[in-house]
Amino acid sequence: MDDLVLHKLAISGPALSSMIQRLSSSPADVDGLLFGHVTYIAPSTLSDESAQSSSDSQLVATISGFLCFPSLLSFYDSLGRVDSSRLSPTHLNHKPLIGWFSSRRKTPLRPSMREFSVTRSLSSTPNLSLPIQNADFNSLFAPSIFLLFTTPLHDQCIQTNQYRAFQFRSSKPSFNPLSIDIVNIGPAFRGHYGSFSPNSTLPFLNCDLRNLTAMNEDRNEENVTGTKETEKDQALLDTCAEGMQVGRLSLLIGPGATNYTAGLEDLYEKMLSKIESLARLVETSSAKVLEQENLNRKLRYKVARSTGVE
């Protein structure tokens, strides 16, 4: 079967900036998986002519999330063979996988042989293909997207990140460069918003430790020590929150969240003030420690000279 050729790759500005921040703050090279969806989007011409036929639709892949892997817990081995047991729907939280990415510093912006092997192995792994949205026929898209991040070969005063996207063509086999669109508001991206379906991975969790404590007391009477520690932690947390109990954080999830943001912003300002005071205290104490070290150094020098020991 012939490969489905992507017209372009799309990613939102916040998603791209989040990836770059995560990769830049990592102490070493990292890689990971890309999640999203693939859909047929009719191009917007903004003209008074009749609508174009379905054959003019563009196949666009959109990145909606990513997952970084530590270097020792990657999803492939040294030969670039993908470990399918680490890519089960349970491990991926049932998110649609469209490809993977790699980030390395001071290297050329082109795929390596290992990255080629990983992409080929990933795209040929069974049970990872995802259905294409807005398609008139039953068709699946293999996770064949590869996104490469690098930094310039020479150090620069301004931190610079370079990136380039590819689609692996299993029929060749080879990499096909892809153009990247940063999704924003405007007529050119109207098709993306028309096919957008909102979703949230933020769980509705119980934010109060007291309820968990009561549950533990009912289950097992031997958890008295753990219960006391939990109550102590809860009391300390409530003290730091200055009246903003942890249980109220659950109210920030849902349609009525806007009614509670003012209190949270006030708490945030108070915490910033505390942090600033603590920073000044640390600065003052550090100056005193340095002054004491200088005095100790002078005292040791005087003692050494008086005893004749240099």
C-alpha positions as CSV (number, residue, x, y, z in Angstrom):
1,M,0.0,0.0,0.0
2,D,1.3,3.5,-0.9
3,D,2.2,5.8,1.9
4,L,-0.1,8.7,2.8
5,V,1.8,11.8,2.2
6,L,1.4,14.7,4.6
7,H,1.0,18.2,3.3
8,K,2.4,19.8,6.5
9,L,2.8,19.5,10.2
10,A,1.0,21.8,12.6
11,I,1.7,22.6,16.3
12,S,0.4,25.3,18.6
13,G,2.7,28.0,19.9
14,P,2.3,26.9,23.6
15,A,3.0,23.3,22.7
16,L,6.2,24.2,20.8
17,S,7.4,26.6,23.5
18,S,6.8,23.9,26.1
19,M,8.8,21.4,24.2
20,I,11.7,23.8,23.7
21,Q,11.7,24.8,27.4
22,R,11.7,21.1,28.4
23,L,14.5,20.2,26.0
24,S,16.6,23.3,26.9
25,S,16.3,22.7,30.6
26,S,17.4,19.1,30.3
27,P,21.0,18.4,31.4
28,A,21.5,16.0,28.5
29,D,20.1,15.0,25.1
30,V,16.6,13.7,25.3
31,D,14.0,12.2,23.1
32,G,10.3,11.1,23.3
33,L,7.0,10.6,21.7
34,L,4.6,12.9,19.9
35,F,0.8,12.7,20.3
36,G,-1.8,14.3,18.1
37,H,-4.2,13.6,15.3
38,V,-4.2,13.5,11.5
39,T,-7.0,15.0,9.5
40,Y,-8.1,16.1,6.1
41,I,-8.5,19.9,6.0
42,A,-10.0,21.8,3.2
43,P,-7.9,24.9,2.4
44,S,-9.5,28.2,3.0
45,T,-9.4,30.4,-0.2
46,L,-11.7,33.2,1.1
47,S,-13.1,33.7,-2.4
48,D,-16.6,33.9,-3.8
49,E,-16.0,31.0,-6.1
50,S,-17.6,27.6,-5.6
51,A,-16.1,25.3,-3.0
52,Q,-13.2,23.1,-4.1
53,S,-13.6,19.4,-4.5
54,S,-12.6,16.9,-1.8
55,S,-9.5,16.0,-3.9
56,D,-8.0,19.4,-2.9
57,S,-8.1,18.6,0.8
58,Q,-4.8,18.6,2.6
59,L,-3.6,15.8,4.9
60,V,-2.3,17.6,8.0
61,A,-0.8,16.2,11.2
62,T,-1.3,18.2,14.4
63,I,0.9,17.8,17.5
64,S,-1.1,18.2,20.7
65,G,1.2,16.7,23.3
66,F,4.5,15.0,23.9
67,L,6.3,12.7,26.4
68,C,10.0,12.8,27.2
69,F,11.9,9.7,28.0
70,P,15.0,9.6,30.2
71,S,18.1,8.4,28.4
72,L,18.2,5.1,30.4
73,L,14.5,4.4,30.0
74,S,14.0,5.0,26.3
75,F,11.6,3.1,24.1
76,Y,14.2,1.7,21.7
77,D,17.6,-0.1,22.0
78,S,21.1,0.9,20.8
79,L,20.3,-0.5,17.3
80,G,17.2,1.6,16.9
81,R,14.7,-1.2,17.4
82,V,11.5,-0.1,19.2
83,D,10.4,-1.9,22.3
84,S,6.7,-2.4,21.6
85,S,6.0,-3.4,25.2
86,R,6.7,0.2,26.3
87,L,4.2,1.6,23.7
88,S,1.1,-0.3,24.7
89,P,-2.2,1.7,24.9
90,T,-1.9,1.5,28.7
91,H,1.6,3.0,28.8
92,L,0.5,5.7,26.4
93,N,-2.6,6.5,28.3
94,H,-4.6,5.7,25.2
95,K,-3.3,8.8,23.4
96,P,-2.9,8.7,19.6
97,L,0.8,8.4,18.7
98,I,1.9,10.2,15.5
99,G,5.7,9.9,15.8
100,W,8.6,10.8,17.9
101,F,11.3,13.5,18.4
102,S,14.9,13.8,19.3
103,S,16.9,16.7,20.8
104,R,20.7,16.9,20.7
105,R,23.1,19.8,21.1
106,K,25.7,21.2,18.7
107,T,25.0,18.7,15.9
108,P,23.9,19.0,12.3
109,L,20.2,19.4,11.6
110,R,19.8,16.1,9.8
111,P,18.6,12.7,11.0
112,S,21.3,10.2,12.0
113,M,21.3,6.5,11.1
114,R,20.0,5.5,14.5
115,E,17.1,8.0,14.2
116,F,16.4,6.6,10.7
117,S,16.2,3.1,12.2
118,V,14.0,4.2,15.1
119,T,11.6,5.9,12.8
120,R,11.4,3.0,10.4
121,S,10.8,0.6,13.4
122,L,8.2,2.8,14.9
123,S,6.2,3.3,11.7
124,S,6.2,-0.4,11.1
125,T,5.1,-1.4,14.6
126,P,1.7,-3.0,14.5
127,N,-1.3,-1.7,16.5
128,L,0.1,1.9,16.6
129,S,-1.6,3.3,13.5
130,L,-4.4,5.8,14.1
131,P,-7.5,6.6,12.0
132,I,-7.6,9.7,9.9
133,Q,-10.2,12.3,10.8
134,N,-12.6,13.7,8.1
135,A,-11.7,10.9,5.7
136,D,-14.2,9.5,3.3
137,F,-12.7,6.1,3.5
138,N,-11.3,3.8,6.2
139,S,-7.6,4.6,6.3
140,L,-4.9,4.4,8.9
141,F,-1.9,6.6,9.4
142,A,1.3,5.0,10.8
143,P,3.3,7.0,13.4
144,S,5.9,8.1,10.8
145,I,6.6,11.7,11.9
146,F,10.1,12.6,13.2
147,L,10.8,16.0,14.7
148,L,14.5,16.9,15.3
149,F,15.8,19.7,17.6
150,T,19.4,20.9,17.6
151,T,21.4,23.9,18.7
152,P,24.1,25.8,16.6
153,L,27.5,24.2,16.4
154,H,29.1,27.3,17.9
155,D,28.2,29.0,21.1
156,Q,26.0,32.2,20.8
157,C,25.1,35.0,23.2
158,I,21.4,34.2,22.7
159,Q,20.1,30.7,23.2
160,T,19.0,29.4,19.8
161,N,17.1,26.3,19.0
162,Q,16.7,24.8,15.5
163,Y,14.1,22.3,14.5
164,R,13.0,20.4,11.4
165,A,10.2,17.9,10.7
166,F,10.3,14.8,8.6
167,Q,7.9,12.1,7.5
168,F,9.2,8.6,7.0
169,R,8.2,7.0,3.7
170,S,8.3,3.2,4.1
171,S,7.9,2.6,0.4
172,K,11.1,4.3,-0.5
173,P,12.4,4.1,2.4
174,S,13.5,7.7,3.1
175,F,12.7,10.9,4.9
176,N,10.4,13.5,3.4
177,P,10.9,17.0,4.8
178,L,7.7,18.7,6.2
179,S,6.8,22.3,6.6
180,I,5.8,23.3,10.1
181,D,2.9,25.7,10.8
182,I,2.6,27.4,14.2
183,V,-1.1,27.4,14.7
184,N,-2.5,30.8,15.6
185,I,-5.7,32.8,15.2
186,G,-6.4,33.9,11.6
187,P,-8.0,32.9,8.3
188,A,-5.1,30.7,7.4
189,F,-5.8,28.4,10.4
190,R,-9.6,28.4,10.2
191,G,-9.6,24.8,9.2
192,H,-7.7,23.7,12.3
193,Y,-10.2,25.4,14.6
194,G,-13.1,24.0,12.7
195,S,-11.9,20.4,13.3
196,F,-10.8,21.1,16.9
197,S,-12.3,18.9,19.6
198,P,-11.4,20.2,23.1
199,N,-10.1,17.7,25.7
200,S,-8.5,17.9,29.1
201,T,-6.1,15.5,30.9
202,L,-6.5,17.4,34.2
203,P,-8.0,14.9,36.6
204,F,-10.7,15.7,39.2
205,L,-8.6,14.8,42.2
206,N,-9.5,15.1,45.9
207,C,-7.2,17.9,47.1
208,D,-7.8,17.5,50.8
209,L,-5.6,15.1,52.8
210,R,-8.1,14.9,55.6
211,N,-10.5,12.8,53.6
212,L,-7.7,10.4,52.7
213,T,-6.8,10.2,56.4
214,A,-10.4,9.3,57.3
215,M,-10.4,6.5,54.7
216,N,-7.2,5.1,56.0
217,E,-8.5,5.1,59.6
218,D,-11.6,3.1,58.5
219,R,-9.5,0.6,56.6
220,N,-6.7,-0.2,59.0
221,E,-6.2,0.7,62.7
222,E,-2.5,0.3,62.4
223,N,-2.1,3.5,60.4
224,V,-2.1,5.7,63.5
225,T,1.4,6.9,63.0
226,G,0.8,7.6,59.3
227,T,-2.4,9.5,60.3
228,K,-0.6,11.7,62.7
229,E,2.1,12.5,60.1
230,T,-0.6,13.3,57.5
231,E,-2.4,15.6,60.0
232,K,0.9,17.4,60.7
233,D,1.6,17.9,57.0
234,Q,-1.9,19.1,56.5
235,A,-1.6,21.7,59.3
236,L,1.7,22.9,58.0
237,L,0.3,23.2,54.5
238,D,-2.7,25.1,55.7
239,T,-0.4,27.5,57.6
240,C,1.5,28.3,54.4
241,A,-1.7,28.7,52.5
242,E,-2.9,31.5,54.8
243,G,-6.5,30.5,54.9
244,M,-6.6,29.2,51.3
245,Q,-7.2,25.5,52.2
246,V,-5.9,22.9,49.9
247,G,-9.4,21.6,49.5
248,R,-10.4,24.8,47.7
249,L,-8.0,24.0,44.9
250,S,-10.6,21.5,43.6
251,L,-12.9,24.5,42.9
252,L,-10.4,25.8,40.3
253,I,-11.4,22.9,38.1
254,G,-14.7,23.4,36.2
255,P,-16.9,26.1,34.9
256,G,-17.0,28.1,38.1
257,A,-13.2,28.4,38.4
258,T,-13.3,32.1,37.5
259,N,-15.0,32.9,40.9
260,Y,-12.0,31.6,42.9
261,T,-9.1,32.9,40.9
262,A,-8.9,36.3,42.7
263,G,-8.2,34.5,46.1
264,L,-5.6,32.3,44.5
265,E,-3.9,35.4,42.9
266,D,-3.8,37.1,46.3
267,L,-2.2,34.0,47.9
268,Y,0.3,33.9,45.1
269,E,1.3,37.6,45.7
270,K,1.7,36.9,49.5
271,M,3.9,33.9,48.7
272,L,6.0,36.0,46.4
273,S,6.5,38.5,49.2
274,K,7.5,35.8,51.5
275,I,10.0,34.4,49.0
276,E,11.5,37.9,48.5
277,S,11.9,38.3,52.3
278,L,13.5,34.9,52.5
279,A,15.8,35.8,49.7
280,R,16.9,39.0,51.4
281,L,17.4,37.0,54.7
282,V,19.6,34.5,52.9
283,E,21.6,37.3,51.2
284,T,22.2,39.0,54.6
285,S,23.2,35.7,56.3
286,S,25.5,34.8,53.4
287,A,27.2,38.2,53.7
288,K,27.7,37.6,57.5
289,V,29.1,34.1,56.8
290,L,31.6,35.6,54.2
291,E,32.6,38.2,56.7
292,Q,33.2,35.6,59.4
293,E,35.3,33.5,57.0
294,N,37.5,36.5,56.2
295,L,38.0,37.1,59.9
296,N,38.9,33.4,60.5
297,R,41.3,33.6,57.6
298,K,43.0,36.7,59.1
299,L,43.1,35.0,62.5
300,R,44.7,31.9,61.1
301,Y,47.3,34.0,59.3
302,K,48.2,35.9,62.6
303,V,48.5,32.6,64.5
304,A,50.7,31.1,61.8
305,R,53.0,34.1,61.8
306,S,53.3,34.2,65.6
307,T,54.2,30.5,65.7
308,G,56.6,30.8,62.7
309,V,54.5,28.4,60.6
310,E,53.7,29.8,57.1
